[in-house]
Amino acid sequence: MVDSRPLASPRDRARALRAAQTCAEQRLWYHLRAGRLGGLKFKRQKPIGRFIADFVCHAHRLVIELDGGQHAEPAHQIRDRKRTARLERHGWRVLRFWNHDVLASVEVVLEAILIAVAGRPSPPAPPPQAGEGRSATPSHRRTASGDGHSR
């Protein structure tokens, strides 16, 4: 039997994700919410186009993604790279952190976020896209050990 119910809207999916946060998301959100990190305003589980970003700072066009162990799988890494590239083409910077690093050393993660924000001024909104361009902005996966894949 085919389910004839319409797919949930991105807003509905984001609401469901906010209600079912991981421990790492809860821990990071505690530090990001209400301007606790350098007065920056973040939103959680925010739809951006067809994606739902874990955390977003609109003023700095910054997306923060938290990755669990499944993101170490090659197929998931490919999807993550494509998603990051698409967000970057639309003017977003993407920082990725392992859940383990948030839980084990949240201070290092918070410092990396502050450095990323301080290192570059708020970018202007991108011009309307006629086609898919290429961004010169690299993505980052910061970890406590700095190797990008510590667990």
CYANA upper distance limits for C-alpha pairs under 8 A (distance plus 0.5 A):
  8 ALA  CA     12 ASP  CA      6.28
  8 ALA  CA     13 ARG  CA      6.67
  9 SER  CA     13 ARG  CA      6.75
 10 PRO  CA     14 ALA  CA      6.50
 10 PRO  CA     47 PRO  CA      6.57
 10 PRO  CA     50 ARG  CA      7.78
 10 PRO  CA     51 PHE  CA      8.44
 10 PRO  CA     52 ILE  CA      7.78
 11 ARG  CA     15 ARG  CA      6.68
 11 ARG  CA     46 LYS  CA      8.41
 11 ARG  CA     47 PRO  CA      7.18
 12 ASP  CA     16 ALA  CA      6.79
 13 ARG  CA     17 LEU  CA      6.70
 14 ALA  CA     18 ARG  CA      6.68
 14 ALA  CA     45 GLN  CA      5.70
 14 ALA  CA     46 LYS  CA      6.76
 14 ALA  CA     47 PRO  CA      7.22
 14 ALA  CA     52 ILE  CA      7.05
 15 ARG  CA     19 ALA  CA      6.93
 15 ARG  CA     45 GLN  CA      7.93
 16 ALA  CA     20 ALA  CA      6.93
 17 LEU  CA     21 GLN  CA      6.61
 17 LEU  CA     45 GLN  CA      7.02
 18 ARG  CA     44 ARG  CA      7.61
 18 ARG  CA     45 GLN  CA      6.56
 21 GLN  CA     25 GLU  CA      6.24
 21 GLN  CA     26 GLN  CA      6.62
 22 THR  CA     26 GLN  CA      6.71
 23 CYS  CA     27 ARG  CA      6.66
 23 CYS  CA    103 LEU  CA      8.27
 24 ALA  CA     28 LEU  CA      6.67
 24 ALA  CA     66 LEU  CA      8.09
 24 ALA  CA     99 ASN  CA      5.83
 24 ALA  CA    100 HIS  CA      7.99
 24 ALA  CA    102 VAL  CA      6.31
 24 ALA  CA    103 LEU  CA      6.23
 25 GLU  CA     29 TRP  CA      6.36
 25 GLU  CA     54 ASP  CA      8.29
 25 GLU  CA     66 LEU  CA      7.69
 25 GLU  CA     99 ASN  CA      8.37
 26 GLN  CA     30 TYR  CA      6.74
 27 ARG  CA     31 HIS  CA      7.51
 27 ARG  CA    102 VAL  CA      7.82
 27 ARG  CA    103 LEU  CA      7.63
 27 ARG  CA    106 VAL  CA      8.45
 28 LEU  CA     32 LEU  CA      6.77
 28 LEU  CA    102 VAL  CA      7.26
 28 LEU  CA    106 VAL  CA      7.66
 29 TRP  CA     33 ARG  CA      6.14
 29 TRP  CA     44 ARG  CA      8.03
 31 HIS  CA     36 ARG  CA      6.30
 31 HIS  CA     37 LEU  CA      6.76
 32 LEU  CA     36 ARG  CA      6.11
 32 LEU  CA     37 LEU  CA      5.97
 32 LEU  CA     40 LEU  CA      8.10
 32 LEU  CA     41 LYS  CA      8.03
 32 LEU  CA     42 PHE  CA      6.74
 33 ARG  CA     37 LEU  CA      8.26
 33 ARG  CA     41 LYS  CA      7.59
 33 ARG  CA     42 PHE  CA      6.77
 33 ARG  CA     43 LYS  CA      8.10
 34 ALA  CA     39 GLY  CA      8.33
 34 ALA  CA     41 LYS  CA      7.23
 34 ALA  CA     42 PHE  CA      8.32
 35 GLY  CA     39 GLY  CA      4.60
 35 GLY  CA     40 LEU  CA      5.37
 35 GLY  CA     41 LYS  CA      5.69
 35 GLY  CA     42 PHE  CA      7.90
 36 ARG  CA     40 LEU  CA      7.71
 37 LEU  CA    110 LEU  CA      8.11
 37 LEU  CA    114 LEU  CA      8.33
 38 GLY  CA    114 LEU  CA      8.03
 40 LEU  CA     57 CYS  CA      7.64
 41 LYS  CA     57 CYS  CA      6.41
 41 LYS  CA     58 HIS  CA      8.23
 41 LYS  CA     59 ALA  CA      8.18
 42 PHE  CA     55 PHE  CA      6.88
 42 PHE  CA     56 VAL  CA      5.81
 42 PHE  CA     57 CYS  CA      5.08
 42 PHE  CA     58 HIS  CA      7.87
 43 LYS  CA     55 PHE  CA      6.08
 43 LYS  CA     56 VAL  CA      5.73
 43 LYS  CA     57 CYS  CA      7.09
 44 ARG  CA     53 ALA  CA      7.78
 44 ARG  CA     54 ASP  CA      5.97
 44 ARG  CA     55 PHE  CA      4.86
 44 ARG  CA     56 VAL  CA      6.88
 45 GLN  CA     52 ILE  CA      6.25
 45 GLN  CA     53 ALA  CA      5.82
 45 GLN  CA     54 ASP  CA      5.02
 45 GLN  CA     55 PHE  CA      6.41
 45 GLN  CA     56 VAL  CA      8.42
 46 LYS  CA     52 ILE  CA      5.80
 46 LYS  CA     53 ALA  CA      5.78
 46 LYS  CA     54 ASP  CA      7.17
 46 LYS  CA     55 PHE  CA      7.22
 46 LYS  CA     56 VAL  CA      7.22
 47 PRO  CA     51 PHE  CA      6.17
 47 PRO  CA     52 ILE  CA      4.68
 47 PRO  CA     53 ALA  CA      6.69
 48 ILE  CA     52 ILE  CA      6.38
 48 ILE  CA     53 ALA  CA      7.29
 51 PHE  CA     83 ARG  CA      8.46
 53 ALA  CA     63 VAL  CA      6.95
 53 ALA  CA     64 ILE  CA      7.57
 53 ALA  CA     65 GLU  CA      7.03
 54 ASP  CA     63 VAL  CA      7.94
 54 ASP  CA     64 ILE  CA      6.64
 54 ASP  CA     65 GLU  CA      5.77
 54 ASP  CA     66 LEU  CA      7.35
 55 PHE  CA     63 VAL  CA      6.28
 55 PHE  CA     64 ILE  CA      5.53
 55 PHE  CA     65 GLU  CA      7.14
 56 VAL  CA     61 ARG  CA      7.80
 56 VAL  CA     62 LEU  CA      6.22
 56 VAL  CA     63 VAL  CA      5.15
 56 VAL  CA     64 ILE  CA      6.80
 57 CYS  CA     61 ARG  CA      6.31
 57 CYS  CA     62 LEU  CA      5.61
 57 CYS  CA     63 VAL  CA      7.07
 58 HIS  CA     62 LEU  CA      6.99
 59 ALA  CA    122 SER  CA      6.84
 60 HIS  CA    117 VAL  CA      7.37
 60 HIS  CA    121 PRO  CA      7.80
 60 HIS  CA    122 SER  CA      4.94
 60 HIS  CA    123 PRO  CA      6.89
 61 ARG  CA     91 GLY  CA      7.44
 61 ARG  CA     92 TRP  CA      5.43
 61 ARG  CA     93 ARG  CA      6.72
 61 ARG  CA    122 SER  CA      7.48
 61 ARG  CA    123 PRO  CA      7.33
 62 LEU  CA     92 TRP  CA      6.15
 62 LEU  CA     93 ARG  CA      5.34
 62 LEU  CA     94 VAL  CA      6.49
 62 LEU  CA     95 LEU  CA      8.12
 63 VAL  CA     92 TRP  CA      7.16
 63 VAL  CA     93 ARG  CA      6.50
 63 VAL  CA     94 VAL  CA      5.23
 63 VAL  CA     95 LEU  CA      6.77
 64 ILE  CA     94 VAL  CA      6.34
 64 ILE  CA     95 LEU  CA      5.39
 64 ILE  CA     96 ARG  CA      6.38
 64 ILE  CA     97 PHE  CA      8.26
 65 GLU  CA     94 VAL  CA      7.78
 65 GLU  CA     95 LEU  CA      6.72
 65 GLU  CA     96 ARG  CA      5.26
 65 GLU  CA     97 PHE  CA      6.92
 66 LEU  CA     96 ARG  CA      6.31
 66 LEU  CA     97 PHE  CA      5.55
 66 LEU  CA     98 TRP  CA      6.16
 66 LEU  CA     99 ASN  CA      6.19
 67 ASP  CA     71 HIS  CA      6.35
 67 ASP  CA     96 ARG  CA      7.44
 67 ASP  CA     97 PHE  CA      6.56
 67 ASP  CA     98 TRP  CA      5.25
 67 ASP  CA     99 ASN  CA      6.04
 68 GLY  CA     72 ALA  CA      8.40
 68 GLY  CA     98 TRP  CA      6.53
 68 GLY  CA     99 ASN  CA      5.88
 68 GLY  CA    100 HIS  CA      8.11
 69 GLY  CA     73 GLU  CA      8.28
 69 GLY  CA     98 TRP  CA      8.40
 70 GLN  CA     76 HIS  CA      7.42
 71 HIS  CA     76 HIS  CA      5.67
 71 HIS  CA     77 GLN  CA      6.32
 71 HIS  CA     80 ASP  CA      8.25
 72 ALA  CA     76 HIS  CA      7.37
 72 ALA  CA     77 GLN  CA      6.87
 73 GLU  CA     77 GLN  CA      6.69
 74 PRO  CA     78 ILE  CA      6.81
 75 ALA  CA     79 ARG  CA      6.99
 76 HIS  CA     80 ASP  CA      6.59
 77 GLN  CA     81 ARG  CA      6.64
 78 ILE  CA     82 LYS  CA      6.78
 79 ARG  CA     83 ARG  CA      6.58
 80 ASP  CA     84 THR  CA      6.54
 81 ARG  CA     85 ALA  CA      6.55
 82 LYS  CA     86 ARG  CA      6.66
 83 ARG  CA     87 LEU  CA      6.75
 84 THR  CA     88 GLU  CA      6.59
 84 THR  CA     94 VAL  CA      6.90
 84 THR  CA    139 SER  CA      7.44
 85 ALA  CA     89 ARG  CA      6.65
 85 ALA  CA    135 SER  CA      8.31
 85 ALA  CA    139 SER  CA      8.47
 86 ARG  CA     90 HIS  CA      7.09
 87 LEU  CA     91 GLY  CA      7.13
 87 LEU  CA     92 TRP  CA      5.87
 87 LEU  CA     93 ARG  CA      7.89
 87 LEU  CA     94 VAL  CA      8.07
 88 GLU  CA     92 TRP  CA      5.20
 88 GLU  CA     93 ARG  CA      6.34
 88 GLU  CA     94 VAL  CA      7.76
 88 GLU  CA    135 SER  CA      6.58
 88 GLU  CA    137 THR  CA      7.30
 89 ARG  CA    132 GLU  CA      7.68
 89 ARG  CA    133 GLY  CA      6.71
 89 ARG  CA    134 ARG  CA      6.41
 89 ARG  CA    135 SER  CA      5.76
 90 HIS  CA    126 PRO  CA      6.69
 91 GLY  CA    123 PRO  CA      8.06
 91 GLY  CA    125 ALA  CA      7.10
 91 GLY  CA    126 PRO  CA      5.99
 91 GLY  CA    135 SER  CA      8.39
 93 ARG  CA    137 THR  CA      7.68
 93 ARG  CA    138 PRO  CA      8.49
 93 ARG  CA    139 SER  CA      7.34
 94 VAL  CA    139 SER  CA      6.13
 94 VAL  CA    140 HIS  CA      7.14
 95 LEU  CA    113 ILE  CA      8.34
 95 LEU  CA    139 SER  CA      6.97
 95 LEU  CA    140 HIS  CA      5.59
 95 LEU  CA    141 ARG  CA      6.26
 95 LEU  CA    142 ARG  CA      7.58
 96 ARG  CA    140 HIS  CA      6.70
 96 ARG  CA    141 ARG  CA      4.95
 96 ARG  CA    142 ARG  CA      6.80
 97 PHE  CA    101 ASP  CA      7.26
 97 PHE  CA    102 VAL  CA      7.70
 97 PHE  CA    109 VAL  CA      7.96
 97 PHE  CA    141 ARG  CA      6.21
 97 PHE  CA    142 ARG  CA      6.11
 97 PHE  CA    143 THR  CA      6.46
 97 PHE  CA    148 GLY  CA      8.49
 98 TRP  CA    102 VAL  CA      7.22
 98 TRP  CA    143 THR  CA      7.28
 98 TRP  CA    149 HIS  CA      8.02
 98 TRP  CA    150 SER  CA      8.35
 98 TRP  CA    151 ARG  CA      8.06
 99 ASN  CA    103 LEU  CA      6.82
100 HIS  CA    104 ALA  CA      6.39
100 HIS  CA    151 ARG  CA      6.51
101 ASP  CA    105 SER  CA      5.99
101 ASP  CA    106 VAL  CA      7.14
101 ASP  CA    109 VAL  CA      7.76
101 ASP  CA    143 THR  CA      6.58
101 ASP  CA    144 ALA  CA      6.45
101 ASP  CA    150 SER  CA      8.35
101 ASP  CA    151 ARG  CA      7.86
102 VAL  CA    106 VAL  CA      4.98
102 VAL  CA    109 VAL  CA      6.83
105 SER  CA    109 VAL  CA      7.40
105 SER  CA    144 ALA  CA      7.24
106 VAL  CA    110 LEU  CA      6.63
107 GLU  CA    111 GLU  CA      6.63
108 VAL  CA    112 ALA  CA      6.73
108 VAL  CA    143 THR  CA      8.31
108 VAL  CA    144 ALA  CA      6.49
109 VAL  CA    113 ILE  CA      6.86
109 VAL  CA    142 ARG  CA      7.97
109 VAL  CA    143 THR  CA      7.59
109 VAL  CA    144 ALA  CA      7.62
110 LEU  CA    114 LEU  CA      6.81
111 GLU  CA    115 ILE  CA      6.62
112 ALA  CA    116 ALA  CA      6.64
112 ALA  CA    142 ARG  CA      7.62
113 ILE  CA    117 VAL  CA      6.78
114 LEU  CA    118 ALA  CA      6.50
115 ILE  CA    119 GLY  CA      6.25
116 ALA  CA    120 ARG  CA      7.34
117 VAL  CA    121 PRO  CA      7.66
117 VAL  CA    122 SER  CA      8.38
129 GLN  CA    133 GLY  CA      8.29
141 ARG  CA    148 GLY  CA      5.90
142 ARG  CA    146 GLY  CA      6.51
142 ARG  CA    147 ASP  CA      8.11
142 ARG  CA    148 GLY  CA      6.08
143 THR  CA    147 ASP  CA      7.12
143 THR  CA    148 GLY  CA      5.84
143 THR  CA    149 HIS  CA      7.57
143 THR  CA    150 SER  CA      7.32
144 ALA  CA    150 SER  CA      8.11
145 SER  CA    150 SER  CA      6.89
146 GLY  CA    150 SER  CA      8.50
